[in-house]
Amino acid sequence: MKRPNTHESLLSFLGGASWAFAIAGTWVTFQSFLFLGAVTAFLFAFLFLFIALFLIAVLENLSLSRDRHNESLKQTVLLTEIRDALVADASQPRE
């Protein structure tokens, strides 16, 4: 089994912390603005949630981009091996 590297562990931790921050922050924002009225508190909480979810989406995009890059590197190695095998096979005389 492959050990996750520091970058993957950090992104995973930040993703979980971001969800906790979004949920707790939305509740705190709602409670903080409740004295202005329920509708105003709801709007501020929604604004906070929208910003928090945007940042979560950015973190997920970073993680997906990293995964895509790693897969691209693996495919490049495999394609290079296949090309080298085909070139070596083509250079041998046929009977």
C-alpha positions as CSV (number, residue, x, y, z in Angstrom):
1,M,0.0,0.0,0.0
2,K,1.3,3.4,-1.0
3,R,1.8,6.0,1.8
4,P,0.2,9.3,1.1
5,N,2.8,12.1,0.8
6,T,2.7,15.3,2.8
7,H,0.9,17.3,0.1
8,E,-2.0,14.8,-0.1
9,S,-2.2,14.7,3.7
10,L,-2.2,18.4,4.0
11,L,-5.0,18.8,1.3
12,S,-7.0,16.1,3.1
13,F,-6.7,17.8,6.4
14,L,-7.5,21.2,5.0
15,G,-10.6,19.8,3.2
16,G,-11.9,18.4,6.5
17,A,-11.1,21.5,8.4
18,S,-12.8,23.6,5.7
19,W,-16.0,21.7,6.1
20,A,-15.9,22.1,9.8
21,F,-15.2,25.8,9.5
22,A,-18.0,26.2,7.0
23,I,-20.6,24.5,9.2
24,A,-19.6,26.1,12.5
25,G,-19.0,29.5,10.9
26,T,-22.4,29.5,9.2
27,W,-24.0,28.8,12.6
28,V,-21.9,31.4,14.4
29,T,-22.6,34.0,11.6
30,F,-26.4,33.3,11.9
31,Q,-26.3,33.6,15.7
32,S,-24.2,36.8,15.5
33,F,-26.6,38.6,13.2
34,L,-29.8,37.3,14.7
35,F,-30.3,40.5,16.6
36,L,-30.8,42.3,13.3
37,G,-33.6,40.0,12.3
38,A,-34.0,36.4,11.1
39,V,-34.0,37.4,7.4
40,T,-30.8,39.5,7.7
41,A,-29.1,36.8,9.8
42,F,-30.1,34.2,7.2
43,L,-28.6,36.4,4.3
44,F,-25.3,36.9,6.1
45,A,-25.1,33.2,7.0
46,F,-25.8,32.3,3.3
47,L,-23.1,34.8,2.2
48,F,-20.6,33.2,4.6
49,L,-21.6,29.7,3.5
50,F,-21.2,30.7,-0.2
51,I,-17.7,32.0,0.4
52,A,-16.7,28.9,2.5
53,L,-18.1,26.5,-0.2
54,F,-16.1,28.4,-2.8
55,L,-12.9,27.9,-0.9
56,I,-13.7,24.2,-0.4
57,A,-14.2,23.9,-4.1
58,V,-10.8,25.5,-4.7
59,L,-9.2,22.9,-2.3
60,E,-10.9,20.1,-4.1
61,N,-9.8,21.4,-7.4
62,L,-6.2,21.5,-6.2
63,S,-6.5,17.9,-5.0
64,L,-8.0,16.8,-8.4
65,S,-5.3,18.6,-10.3
66,R,-2.6,16.9,-8.3
67,D,-4.2,13.5,-8.9
68,R,-4.5,14.3,-12.6
69,H,-0.9,15.3,-12.7
70,N,0.2,12.1,-11.0
71,E,-1.8,9.9,-13.4
72,S,-0.3,11.8,-16.3
73,L,3.2,11.0,-15.1
74,K,2.3,7.3,-14.8
75,Q,0.8,7.3,-18.3
76,T,3.9,9.0,-19.7
77,V,6.2,6.3,-18.2
78,L,4.0,3.5,-19.6
79,L,3.8,5.1,-23.0
80,T,7.5,5.5,-23.1
81,E,8.0,1.9,-22.2
82,I,5.5,0.8,-24.9
83,R,7.3,3.1,-27.5
84,D,10.7,1.7,-26.6
85,A,9.4,-1.9,-26.9
86,L,7.8,-1.1,-30.3
87,V,11.0,0.5,-31.6
88,A,13.1,-2.4,-30.4
89,D,10.7,-4.9,-31.9
90,A,10.7,-2.9,-35.2
91,S,14.5,-2.9,-35.4
92,Q,14.7,-6.7,-35.3
93,P,14.7,-8.5,-38.7
94,R,11.6,-10.4,-39.6
95,E,11.8,-14.0,-40.7
